[in-house]
Amino acid sequence: MKISEKAKEILRQGSIKLRVSRSGIYQQITFTTKSVSTGNINFIELHTDRTIELSELAKIAEESGLPVEAPNGRAFPKGKGATDFQTDTP
């Protein structure tokens, strides 16, 4: 898994608190790291249980360098997919 230094720091901490726009209001939301299995691929991502607009999820994915999931969708950094964040453990 080849990721940025910022992403490595987030993974070491296990979570990150980010300023996110929700319905035009900025809020501090905590994103936790989570292991996800889809098909035969296991990868790590940031996760929140709050609904966030997809455009904002894409922005967070770009800034963090990690995939981001909310109840309404998932976003990956530009040009990357699940296999770019694949882990060895099932």
C-alpha positions as CSV (number, residue, x, y, z in Angstrom):
1,M,0.0,0.0,0.0
2,K,1.6,3.2,-1.2
3,I,0.2,6.2,0.6
4,S,1.2,9.8,1.6
5,E,2.8,10.7,4.9
6,K,-0.3,12.5,6.0
7,A,-2.4,9.3,5.4
8,K,0.2,7.3,7.3
9,E,-0.1,9.7,10.3
10,I,-3.9,9.4,10.2
11,L,-3.6,5.6,10.2
12,R,-1.2,5.7,13.2
13,Q,-3.6,7.8,15.2
14,G,-6.7,5.8,14.2
15,S,-8.9,8.8,13.8
16,I,-8.9,12.4,12.7
17,K,-11.2,15.4,13.4
18,L,-11.9,17.5,10.3
19,R,-13.9,20.7,9.6
20,V,-16.6,19.6,7.2
21,S,-19.4,21.6,5.5
22,R,-22.8,20.0,6.1
23,S,-25.8,21.7,4.7
24,G,-23.9,25.0,4.5
25,I,-22.7,24.8,8.1
26,Y,-19.2,23.9,9.1
27,Q,-18.9,21.2,11.8
28,Q,-16.0,19.3,13.4
29,I,-16.6,15.6,12.6
30,T,-14.4,12.7,13.8
31,F,-13.5,10.2,11.2
32,T,-12.2,6.8,12.3
33,T,-10.1,4.3,10.4
34,K,-12.0,1.2,9.4
35,S,-11.1,-2.0,7.5
36,V,-13.5,-2.9,4.7
37,S,-14.0,-6.1,2.7
38,T,-15.4,-5.9,-0.8
39,G,-15.3,-9.0,-2.9
40,N,-11.7,-10.4,-2.4
41,I,-10.2,-7.0,-1.5
42,N,-9.6,-5.7,2.0
43,F,-8.8,-2.0,2.3
44,I,-8.6,0.7,4.9
45,E,-10.7,3.9,4.9
46,L,-11.9,6.8,7.0
47,H,-15.5,6.4,8.2
48,T,-18.2,8.5,9.8
49,D,-21.8,7.8,10.7
50,R,-22.8,11.4,9.6
51,T,-24.3,12.0,6.2
52,I,-22.0,14.3,4.2
53,E,-22.5,15.5,0.6
54,L,-20.6,13.5,-2.0
55,S,-18.6,16.5,-3.2
56,E,-17.4,17.1,0.4
57,L,-16.5,13.5,0.7
58,A,-14.4,13.8,-2.4
59,K,-12.7,16.9,-1.0
60,I,-11.9,15.0,2.2
61,A,-10.5,12.0,0.3
62,E,-8.2,14.3,-1.7
63,E,-7.0,16.1,1.4
64,S,-6.4,13.0,3.6
65,G,-5.1,10.8,0.8
66,L,-7.5,8.0,2.0
67,P,-10.9,6.7,0.9
68,V,-13.8,8.2,2.9
69,E,-17.1,6.6,3.6
70,A,-20.4,8.0,5.0
71,P,-23.9,6.5,5.1
72,N,-24.7,8.0,1.7
73,G,-21.5,7.0,-0.2
74,R,-17.8,6.5,-0.5
75,A,-15.1,8.6,-2.2
76,F,-11.6,7.8,-3.2
77,P,-8.7,10.2,-4.0
78,K,-8.5,11.1,-7.7
79,G,-7.0,8.3,-9.8
80,K,-7.1,5.7,-7.0
81,G,-9.3,2.8,-6.1
82,A,-9.8,0.1,-3.5
83,T,-6.7,-1.9,-4.7
84,D,-4.5,1.1,-4.0
85,F,-5.3,0.9,-0.3
86,Q,-5.4,-2.9,-0.1
87,T,-4.2,-4.5,3.2
88,D,-2.7,-8.0,3.6
89,T,-5.0,-9.1,6.4
90,P,-8.5,-10.4,5.7
